[in-house]
Amino acid sequence: MGQKVAVIIPAAGKAERFGANENKTFAKVGGRPVFLRTVEHFINREDVCQTILVVSQSDIGQMKTKYGPNLGFLGVMLVEGGDRRVDSVQKGLEKVSEEADLVAVHDAARPCVSLAMIDAVFSEAGKTGAAILGAPVTGTLKRVVDGVIDGTVERERVYEAQTPQVFKRDLMVEVFANLPDDLDAITDDAQLFELAGHKVSVVASDRTNLKITTKGDLTLANAIIKARPVPKVKSFGAFEEAEW
């Protein structure tokens, strides 16, 4: 029997770069909310035993009122997040079932991840205990200070970290039980494992697994999703598409 995976989907970020009057979590990609497009990649996988959506305190009321019944129908657990990403992931981790062998963390703002990417990183984490998706950097990188180039960064062996980031549950519980004092500089979960001295494997991905950060990213995400196969998801039954 294959290893079971619990998936934590953080959607509690402030999204300050997206726009003051809009929330990227609820923005539409291909006519459906970003968070739903992301959730759909996991809810019907046979190896996923649990899907946990972590939402900010300011958004959880709207999420429960507008989407709660549908999410419940899809088997998605809603959890209120914290001030920082690491706090939100920890709150999700507290709800992970002991049935799970692995825990995957995947950004709600990455709706374009492919089935092949998920399969590959799940498989690698099952072998090594810790694995993430990463895209090799291909462009020229400049270090900029006060709007002026301060130097060129060597791009050889440099990868952009993506999600899912997948870890053995017992190992992840241990790492989160011994968090460093300074958490403000932590931008992904793999960094915590690095600081704890654990090796983290990187599964090569590509830039189509983009993270929606600005409104311009929605245009790219729409184009990518149109070119991808539609995930097979549970029937909504009595729920109308318009309710999403």
ChimeraX attribute file (.defattr): number of C-alpha atoms within 10 A of each C-alpha:
attribute: neighborCount
match mode: 1-to-1
recipient: residues
	/A:1	4
	/A:2	9
	/A:3	16
	/A:4	20
	/A:5	28
	/A:6	27
	/A:7	28
	/A:8	31
	/A:9	28
	/A:10	27
	/A:11	27
	/A:12	27
	/A:13	21
	/A:14	16
	/A:15	17
	/A:16	13
	/A:17	11
	/A:18	16
	/A:19	12
	/A:20	9
	/A:21	7
	/A:22	12
	/A:23	15
	/A:24	26
	/A:25	21
	/A:26	18
	/A:27	17
	/A:28	16
	/A:29	22
	/A:30	16
	/A:31	12
	/A:32	14
	/A:33	16
	/A:34	25
	/A:35	23
	/A:36	20
	/A:37	23
	/A:38	19
	/A:39	25
	/A:40	17
	/A:41	19
	/A:42	23
	/A:43	21
	/A:44	16
	/A:45	15
	/A:46	11
	/A:47	18
	/A:48	18
	/A:49	21
	/A:50	22
	/A:51	22
	/A:52	23
	/A:53	26
	/A:54	26
	/A:55	24
	/A:56	20
	/A:57	14
	/A:58	12
	/A:59	16
	/A:60	19
	/A:61	14
	/A:62	12
	/A:63	17
	/A:64	14
	/A:65	9
	/A:66	13
	/A:67	15
	/A:68	17
	/A:69	14
	/A:70	18
	/A:71	18
	/A:72	12
	/A:73	13
	/A:74	18
	/A:75	16
	/A:76	19
	/A:77	16
	/A:78	20
	/A:79	24
	/A:80	19
	/A:81	26
	/A:82	19
	/A:83	12
	/A:84	17
	/A:85	22
	/A:86	21
	/A:87	16
	/A:88	24
	/A:89	26
	/A:90	20
	/A:91	19
	/A:92	27
	/A:93	21
	/A:94	10
	/A:95	15
	/A:96	22
	/A:97	14
	/A:98	11
	/A:99	13
	/A:100	19
	/A:101	18
	/A:102	27
	/A:103	29
	/A:104	26
	/A:105	22
	/A:106	25
	/A:107	23
	/A:108	26
	/A:109	25
	/A:110	23
	/A:111	27
	/A:112	25
	/A:113	26
	/A:114	16
	/A:115	14
	/A:116	10
	/A:117	19
	/A:118	22
	/A:119	11
	/A:120	17
	/A:121	27
	/A:122	28
	/A:123	17
	/A:124	19
	/A:125	23
	/A:126	20
	/A:127	12
	/A:128	13
	/A:129	22
	/A:130	27
	/A:131	27
	/A:132	29
	/A:133	26
	/A:134	23
	/A:135	19
	/A:136	16
	/A:137	16
	/A:138	12
	/A:139	7
	/A:140	9
	/A:141	12
	/A:142	14
	/A:143	11
	/A:144	11
	/A:145	9
	/A:146	6
	/A:147	7
	/A:148	9
	/A:149	10
	/A:150	11
	/A:151	11
	/A:152	11
	/A:153	11
	/A:154	10
	/A:155	14
	/A:156	9
	/A:157	7
	/A:158	13
	/A:159	17
	/A:160	14
	/A:161	20
	/A:162	25
	/A:163	27
	/A:164	25
	/A:165	29
	/A:166	32
	/A:167	29
	/A:168	21
	/A:169	23
	/A:170	14
	/A:171	16
	/A:172	20
	/A:173	16
	/A:174	12
	/A:175	18
	/A:176	18
	/A:177	10
	/A:178	10
	/A:179	14
	/A:180	12
	/A:181	6
	/A:182	7
	/A:183	13
	/A:184	9
	/A:185	7
	/A:186	14
	/A:187	13
	/A:188	17
	/A:189	20
	/A:190	23
	/A:191	14
	/A:192	20
	/A:193	20
	/A:194	11
	/A:195	12
	/A:196	15
	/A:197	10
	/A:198	15
	/A:199	14
	/A:200	19
	/A:201	20
	/A:202	19
	/A:203	22
	/A:204	17
	/A:205	24
	/A:206	17
	/A:207	15
	/A:208	17
	/A:209	22
	/A:210	20
	/A:211	19
	/A:212	25
	/A:213	16
	/A:214	14
	/A:215	14
	/A:216	10
	/A:217	13
	/A:218	20
	/A:219	13
	/A:220	15
	/A:221	22
	/A:222	16
	/A:223	14
	/A:224	17
	/A:225	18
	/A:226	12
	/A:227	9
	/A:228	12
	/A:229	9
	/A:230	11
	/A:231	14
	/A:232	12
	/A:233	14
	/A:234	12
	/A:235	9
	/A:236	12
	/A:237	8
	/A:238	7
	/A:239	12
	/A:240	9
	/A:241	9
	/A:242	7
	/A:243	8
	/A:244	14
